[in-house]
Amino acid sequence: MSVVKTEVIVLRTRHFSESSLIATLFGRRGGRLDVLAKGCRREKSLLFGHLDVYRREEAIILERPQAGLDLLLDAACLDEHTGLRFSPPSFAAAGLLADLAAEAVQPGDSQPELFDALAQSLRILSAFGEGSARAGLSPALPFSMGEKK
């Protein structure tokens, strides 16, 4: 078992138990990573809110090859890509990109160029969503970027 610190993008999450999630991450090092985030759904957890899809995080992971799932120990947000939440088309496009990355990258298959391309694409889609919200074009929100009309 070893501890690894790497930059990741959250591709998918699914419930594991009442308080834990299994997350599929795309790591700059290590390719696709399936990790268990114990207790991350509890409000008092240090990981609470860190596993939103499409976020770019700096993660500390305990590799456990025999267990089948690595363990997420800690995460720090590098980019939330908030604009994706304001634009349904941007969010849908991000979902397609995440699905492609999850299928194209295998565990242990480091692909830093693909990681950078996905991170840049998510930044562009997020910026488009933020622009739509500022212009009042976001159908999902009755206000624009926190400002009441």
C-alpha positions in Angstrom: 0.0 0.0 0.0 1.3 3.5 -0.9 0.0 7.0 -0.6 -0.2 9.0 -3.8 -1.0 12.7 -4.3 -2.3 13.6 -7.7 -4.5 16.0 -9.6 -7.8 14.4 -10.6 -11.1 15.2 -12.3 -14.3 13.6 -10.8 -16.0 11.7 -13.6 -18.7 9.8 -11.8 -20.0 9.1 -8.3 -22.3 6.5 -6.9 -23.6 5.7 -3.5 -21.8 2.9 -1.6 -23.5 3.2 1.8 -25.5 5.8 3.7 -22.4 7.9 4.3 -19.9 6.8 1.6 -19.4 7.1 -2.1 -17.5 5.3 -4.8 -16.0 7.8 -7.2 -14.5 7.3 -10.6 -11.7 9.8 -11.0 -9.4 10.6 -13.9 -5.9 11.2 -12.5 -3.1 13.0 -14.2 -1.0 10.1 -12.8 -2.6 6.7 -12.7 -5.3 7.1 -15.3 -8.8 6.1 -14.2 -9.1 5.5 -10.5 -12.0 4.0 -8.7 -11.9 5.2 -5.1 -13.9 4.7 -1.9 -14.6 8.0 -0.1 -15.6 6.8 3.4 -18.0 9.1 5.2 -17.9 11.8 2.6 -21.7 12.3 2.6 -21.6 13.4 6.3 -21.7 17.1 6.8 -18.8 16.9 9.3 -16.6 15.0 6.9 -13.5 16.7 5.5 -14.5 15.3 2.1 -18.1 16.6 2.2 -18.8 18.4 -1.1 -15.5 17.5 -2.7 -16.8 14.8 -5.0 -19.1 16.8 -7.2 -18.9 15.6 -10.8 -16.5 17.5 -13.1 -14.6 19.2 -10.3 -10.8 19.3 -10.6 -9.2 18.3 -7.2 -5.8 17.6 -5.7 -6.4 14.2 -4.1 -4.5 12.1 -1.7 -5.2 8.4 -2.3 -4.2 5.3 -0.5 -3.6 2.6 -3.1 -4.9 -0.8 -2.1 -4.4 -3.2 -5.0 -5.7 -6.3 -3.1 -8.9 -4.5 -2.0 -10.0 -3.6 -5.5 -10.8 0.0 -4.5 -8.4 2.6 -3.5 -9.2 4.9 -0.5 -9.6 8.6 -0.9 -8.0 10.2 2.1 -8.2 13.9 1.3 -9.1 16.3 -1.5 -8.6 20.0 -2.2 -10.6 21.8 -4.9 -8.6 23.3 -7.7 -11.5 24.2 -10.0 -15.2 23.8 -9.3 -16.3 24.5 -12.9 -19.3 26.4 -11.4 -20.5 27.6 -14.7 -21.6 24.1 -15.7 -24.4 24.3 -13.2 -25.8 27.4 -15.0 -26.0 26.0 -18.5 -27.8 22.6 -19.1 -26.1 22.2 -22.6 -22.7 22.8 -21.0 -23.4 20.3 -18.3 -24.6 17.7 -20.8 -21.5 18.2 -22.9 -19.3 17.8 -19.8 -21.1 14.6 -19.1 -20.4 13.2 -22.6 -16.7 14.2 -22.2 -16.5 12.5 -18.8 -18.1 9.3 -20.1 -15.6 9.2 -23.0 -12.7 9.7 -20.6 -14.0 7.0 -18.3 -14.2 4.5 -21.2 -11.0 5.6 -23.0 -8.6 5.6 -20.0 -7.8 2.4 -18.2 -6.6 2.1 -14.6 -2.8 2.7 -14.4 -2.8 4.2 -17.9 -1.4 7.7 -17.3 -2.4 10.1 -20.2 -1.5 13.6 -19.1 -2.3 15.1 -22.6 -5.8 13.7 -22.4 -6.2 14.9 -18.8 -5.1 18.4 -19.9 -7.5 18.4 -22.8 -10.4 17.4 -20.6 -9.5 20.0 -18.0 -9.3 22.7 -20.7 -12.6 21.6 -22.2 -14.3 21.7 -18.8 -12.9 25.3 -18.3 -14.3 26.4 -21.6 -17.7 24.9 -21.0 -17.8 26.4 -17.5 -17.0 29.8 -18.9 -19.8 29.5 -21.4 -22.2 28.6 -18.6 -21.1 31.6 -16.5 -21.5 33.9 -19.5 -25.0 32.6 -20.1 -26.0 33.1 -16.5 -24.6 36.7 -16.5 -26.7 37.4 -19.6 -29.8 36.0 -17.9 -30.0 33.1 -20.4 -29.9 30.4 -17.8 -33.2 28.5 -17.6 -32.2 26.8 -14.4 -32.0 29.9 -12.2 -34.3 32.8 -11.5 -31.3 35.1 -11.0 -28.0 35.7 -12.6 -24.8 34.8 -10.7 -26.2 35.6 -7.3 -27.6 39.0 -8.3 -31.4 39.3 -7.8 -33.3 40.8 -10.7 
